[in-house]
């Protein structure tokens, strides 16, 4: 299924909530409630609108957020916590599993690249 432009306001609202709360626990039940849909119906509408299931989408957004923080000079551990991971080790394992590289790769070329890493 090809992703489409998200046009359903309920999904747009849910995505905004996800992005605003990446550092907090995000349950499918809470997110679907914000969209005023049952969890089952929300899952269907979310996939239809985004081309992605909810949990992988949240994980992807957390990875992107962690990358942004690291590239802006933040420590890997700070990036991990602010993006909703349990810690730097959890972020590292997740990036290794999903993308085949550790977050320290993002430090390459950064002045004082050893600083800020864990």
C-alpha positions in Angstrom: 0.0 0.0 0.0 1.4 3.4 -1.0 1.3 6.2 1.7 -1.2 8.9 0.9 -1.5 12.5 1.9 -3.0 12.4 5.4 -6.4 14.2 5.0 -8.4 12.7 7.9 -8.4 15.4 10.6 -8.6 12.7 13.3 -5.3 11.2 12.0 -3.7 14.6 11.6 -4.6 15.4 15.3 -3.2 12.0 16.4 0.0 12.6 14.5 0.4 16.1 16.1 -0.2 14.5 19.5 2.4 11.8 18.8 5.0 14.3 17.7 4.4 16.5 20.7 4.7 13.6 23.2 7.5 11.5 21.8 9.3 11.5 25.2 6.2 10.1 27.0 4.6 6.7 26.9 2.2 6.6 23.9 -0.5 3.9 24.1 -2.6 3.1 21.1 -5.7 3.3 23.3 -4.8 6.9 24.3 -4.0 8.0 20.8 -7.1 6.5 19.4 -9.2 8.2 22.1 -7.8 11.5 21.1 -8.9 10.8 17.6 -12.4 9.8 19.0 -12.2 6.3 17.5 -12.0 2.9 18.9 -8.5 1.4 18.9 -9.5 -1.1 16.2 -11.0 1.5 13.9 -8.2 3.9 14.5 -5.6 1.3 13.6 -7.4 0.8 10.3 -7.8 4.5 9.5 -4.2 5.2 10.5 -2.8 2.6 8.1 -5.2 3.7 5.4 -4.1 7.3 5.8 -0.3 6.9 6.4 0.6 3.6 4.9 2.2 2.5 8.2 1.0 0.8 11.3 0.9 2.9 14.5 3.7 1.3 16.5 6.3 1.3 13.7 5.3 4.9 13.0 5.9 6.0 16.6 9.2 4.1 16.7 10.3 5.8 13.4 9.3 9.2 14.8 11.3 8.6 18.0 14.3 7.6 15.9 14.0 10.8 13.8 13.7 12.9 17.0 16.8 11.3 18.5 18.7 11.9 15.3 17.7 15.6 15.4 18.8 16.1 19.0 22.2 14.4 18.3 22.8 16.4 15.1 22.0 19.6 17.1 24.8 18.7 19.5 22.9 16.8 22.2 24.3 13.8 24.0 23.2 10.4 22.9 21.7 9.7 26.3 19.8 13.0 26.3 18.5 12.2 22.8 17.4 8.8 23.9 15.4 10.1 26.9 13.8 13.0 25.0 12.8 10.7 22.2 11.1 8.2 24.5 13.7 5.5 24.7 14.6 3.9 28.0 18.2 5.0 27.6 21.2 5.3 25.3 21.6 1.5 25.1 17.9 1.1 24.1 18.3 3.7 21.4 21.6 2.1 20.2 20.0 -1.4 20.0 17.0 0.0 18.2 19.0 1.9 15.6 21.3 -1.1 15.0 18.3 -3.4 14.5 16.3 -1.1 12.3 19.0 0.7 10.3 22.2 -1.1 10.9 24.1 1.7 12.6 24.6 3.1 16.0 23.8 6.7 17.0 27.5 7.5 17.4 27.7 7.5 13.5 25.8 10.8 13.7 28.7 12.3 15.8 31.1 11.9 12.9 32.3 15.3 11.7 31.0 17.0 14.8 33.7 19.1 16.5 34.7 17.3 19.6 32.9 14.2 18.4 33.7 12.3 21.6 31.8 14.9 23.7 28.2 14.2 24.2 28.4 10.5 23.5 27.8 7.8 26.0 
